[in-house]
């Protein structure tokens, strides 16, 4: 039997299509909402955070935290454990986390042209054409964020699917017939391999989870218990990395053999292992742009994950969006001052630790900053090693 993975653009099929498909086929239905709920409970992660990982662009700190990869792996693990071997319909773009080498999965994408979608949105939601277009674009942007991250492709790229259904050109009845006809073909061709494919999916997901939890972002596939780990980022110490990845992978029950190979994009980026002990969400705030960028780069050379902004207004917006763990904050800035930024951050997100770094401070400024909850106070010129130690200590406190 086949598993039907159903991908739908907004306002491309009537509501309840997956339910009607289930009635026609006799298949069970598994919803993305159910998988998200189970993932949230299993890994103690808020559902909103998992949805954000799926459909929002990665955080500016993601190269250091690998948070998006870790959260997507959580979802993939639960999906591998929840999805039956056969006769199931799964609706949602998170079905892209099902490996393409599971051949009994029929991937169906329902999409129509933008004019039809706007008309349907306007009718269903009682929106103006302009508002309908904005809503559809926002939804498409979320889908693009996921498929671009996973495949570097548009969500409507036909190579991602077995069937691309133009819902403005086929009726719902025709769509149901097309899907069922192709599902029956897959059932006849791959019936004997279904259980093995799903077992490989489960094992590969478990191995990837173990590797992600140890700071590694790699591609994992399984075939009969033989694991292949593909490294798509460059490292001069491939043999050392191979030994570490193998040592971790073999601790997963069911793994018989491990191979580590460089992937097609091996030379495009530098391999970076996530180290949970090092600060990975540090924001530098200073209206001297060159100084802020230079300090941010110096910290990154020491494997500290950083970003830089150049005003108090930008800092407050950044904290609302990204929630850094540590701020390195200047006091004297045009617009909102450093003290006002500190006061607002401690009011809204008190667990963020703030280190003051200023070239124009006074004893009164120091006293005011510390009384408002600053973690430490430095004056320029400063000792980079002392600042680094202080950032690490502040990071430990923020994590606690």
N, C-alpha and C positions, 0 to 999 in steps of 0.2 A: 504494500500500500504506500501511497505518497503522503508527504506532509506538504500542505499548501501554505506558503508564506505570502501573505497578501499585503502589498504596499499600495497606499492610496494617496493621491494628491488631494488637497482640500477641495471639497465640492466637486468631486469627480464621479462618485457613486452615491446613490441614495443611502440614507442611514439604515443600518440593519442588513446591509448586503452580506456581510460575513455570516450573520445568523441564517439568512435565507440559503446561502451556500451550504451551510452545515446541515440544514434540513434536507436539501436536495441530495447531498452526498452521504449523509449518515455519519460525517466526521464530527469529532469533538472540537470545541473552540477553546483556545487559550488566548487570553488578552494580554497586551503589553502592560496594562495597569496591574494585572494579577502578578506578573513576573516582577514588576517594580516593587510591589508590596512585599512579596516574598524576599526579594533581595534586601530591602530595607530592614526587615525583621532579622534575616540571617546574619547580616554584617553590621547591624546597628548603625545604619547610615540613613539620614532623612530622605524620604522619597523625593522631595524637591531637589535635593543635591544630585541624586541619580539622574533625574530628568534633565537637569542643567548639564550634567556630564554628557548626556546623549545629544542634546540639541542646541547647546550654546558653544561658542568658540572657546578654545582652551584659554585658561588664565595666562596672563603674562608671565607668571611664575612656573608654568607647567613644564618647561624644559628642566627645571630643577626638582619640582615636586613629583612629576609624572602622575598627578592626581587623576587626570582624565583617563589615562590608561588603566589605572588601578580600579576606578569605579566601573568602567566598561567591562573589565575582567570580572568583577563581582556579578554584573548582570549576565554575562556570558556563562558563568558557572551555574547560576540558578536556571538559566534557559536550558542548558545542557542536561540538567537534572530533572527539569519539569516537563520538557517536550517529550511526548510519547514517541516510540519507535515508528509509528505509522498512524494513518487515519486521523490527522489533526489539522486544524486551520489556525495559523498564528497571524494576527493582524497587527502591524506596527513596523516602523522602520528599524527598530532594534533587531528585527530578523536578519539584518545585515551582519550581525554577530555570529550567525550560523555559518560555519565554514563552507566555501563553495565546493569543496570536495565531497560533501554529503549529497550524493547524486539523486537520492529519492526525494529531495526537497524541490518542489515546483515553485519557482519565484515569479510571482505575477504582479505587475505594476499597472495600476489603473490611473490614467491621466488624460486630460483633454486640453484643448487650447484655452488660452487665458480669457478670451471673450466669453466662452461658455461658462467658465468657472465664475467669472464676475457676475454674470446674469443669475446663476444658481445661488451664489452667495447673497446677492441683493434680494432674491425672492425668499430664500430660507431664513435669512437673518433680518429682513426688512432694512437693508442698508442702501445708502446711495452707491452709485457705481464707483465713485472715488473711494469711499470708505471700504467697499468690498475689495477693491484692488490693493489697498494698504494691508488689509487683513490677510489676503492670500499671499502677498509678498513676504509678510512677516513669517507666515507658516513655511513658505518655501525656503526662506533664509535659514530656518532651524534645520530643515532637512539637508540643505546644502552643507551646513556646518558638520553634520555627521558623515555624509558620504565623502566630503573633501578630506576630512581627517582620516577616514579608513582607507579610501581608495584614490584620493586626489581626482575625483570625478563628480559630475553633477548628479543629483538624485534621479534625473530622468535619462541618464546614460543607458542606452539599450543593452549594452554588454553586461550590465549588472543583473539582467532578468532573463528568464526563459520566455516570458510572454509580456509584451507591452500592449495593453488594451486601450485603444482610443475611445473613451467612453462617450465622446460626442458623435461617434460614427457607428457604434454598435449598441443595441438595446441591452437592458439588464438580462433579459432571457438569453440573448446571444452570448453575453459575457459568461453567464453560468454554464452554458453548453460548451464553450471553448475551454474553460477551466477544467470541467469534468472530463472532457475528451482527452486532454493532455495528462491529467492525473492518472487516468486509466492506463495510458501508454507507459508512464513511468512505473506504475505498479507491475506491469507485465515484464518490464525490462530489468528491474533491480530488486525484485522481491527478496532474493536470497541474501542480499548484502546489507539490508536495512539495519539489522541489529548490530552488525559489526561496525557500520558507519557511526551509529549513535554511541557505541562504546568508545570508539576512537575520539569522538567529539567530547565526551565526558572526560576522558583521560587527558586529552590535550588541554582542556580548560583547567583541570586541576593542576597540571604542571605549570601552566602559565600563571595561575594564581600564586603558586609557591615562588616562582621567579619574581613576579611583580612585588610580592611582599618582601623580597630580599633586594629590591631596588633595581631590577633588570627589566628593560622594555625590549622584548624580542618577539619574534613570530614562532609559534609552536604548532606543529602538526603531529598526528599520530597515525600509525598504520599497524594494527595488530600488536600494540604494545611497544613498537619501535618508534621512538620520539626523534623528530628532526627539529632542531632549534636554528632558526635563520636570523643572523645578525645583519641588520640593514644599516648600521652606522659604523664608521671607521674606527678601528683601534689598532695601535701599533703592537699591542700585546694580545693578539688573538688567541694564542695557545694558552696563555694564563686565563683569559676570559672563558675559553672553552672548558678548561678544567673546573673553574668555579661553577659554570652553568651546569655541567654534567654532575658535579657533586651535589648540587641542589635538586636536580631533576630526578635522580635515582632514589631520592628519599620518598617519592610518591609511589604508593602501592600500585602495582600493575605495570610499571615501567620495566621493560626488558633490556632495551638498548638505547643509547643516546648518541646522536650525531649533531655536531655543531658546524654550520656552513655559513659563509658570507653570502648575503643576498644581492640582488641586482642593483640596489641603491647603496651598497656598502661604502662607497667613497664619497657620498653626498654630504654626510654630517659626521660629527665627532661623537663617538659613543660616550655616554655619561651615565654612570651608576648613581641612583638616588641614595643618598646617605641620610637616614632619618635623624642622625645625631647632629647634622650641620644645619644652620639656619637656611631656609629655602624661600622665605617670603619676607624680604627686607625692602622697605621703601625709603629711598633717599629723597628728602624734600629740601630744596634750596633754590632761591631765585637767581643765583649765579649758575647758569646752565652748564658752563664748562666744568665748574667744580663738581656739580652734582653728577654729571656723566663720568668724569674721571674717577670720583670716589666709587661710583657704582661699578665701573670696570675693574678697579683695583680689588674690590671685594669679590667680584666674580672670578678673578684669577686665583682667589683663595677658596674657590668652590662654594661661595655664598650666593644664593639665589637673590638677585636684586632687580629693582626697577627704579626709575627716577622720574620725578615731576618737579615743576618749577614755580609753584605758587601754593599758597594755603588753600585756595579754592579747588585746585586740582587734587591736592592731597585729600581733602574731605570727600570729594567725589570718588576718588580711587579707593579709599577705605570702605565706602559704602558698597562698591562693586566687587572688590577683590579680597577684602579682609586680610591684610598682611599681618604678620605676627610681631614685627618690630619696625618702628619708624626711626630714622635718623633725621632729625628735624632742625632746621635753622630757625632762629628767633626773629631776626629783623628782615621782614619781607614786605614788599608792596602789597596792598590789599589786606587780606586777613593775616594777622601776625602769627608767629609761631606759638605764642602763649594762647591765643584764641583757638588755634588748631588743637593744641594739647588739651585745652579745657573741653572742647567739643568731642574729641575722640574719647576722652575718659568718661564723658557723660554717656555716649552712645555705645562704645565698644571698649569697656574698661580692661578687657584681657589683652588688648594690644599694648605692648610695651614701647615707650617713647624715650629715645636718647636725644638729648639736646646737644647740637654741635653748632657753635656760633663764633663769629669773629668780633662781635660788637656787644657782648654781654657785660653786665655789671653784677656786683654781689646781690643787689636787689632782684635782678633777673633770675639769678641762680636760686635764690630763696623762693621766689614766686613759682618757678618751674617745678622745684621739688615738692612744694606744698600742693601743687595741682596734680601730682602723681607721676612726674617724670622718673624714669628708672635711673638715669645718670645724666651728668652735665659735663660737656667738654668745651674747651675754648680752642680756637685756631691760633697758631699751628698746633697740631695734635700728633700723638704717637699712634700710627696705624695699628700696631700690634695690641696696644691697650684698648683701642676702639674695637678691634676684632674680638678680643677676649670678652669685652663688655657685651657685644652683640650676641655672642654665644651664650653668655649667662642670662641675658634678657630672653633669648629664645627658649632656654630651658624653663624659665619661669612662665612664659606665655604658654608653653605646651602643658605644664602642670595645671 
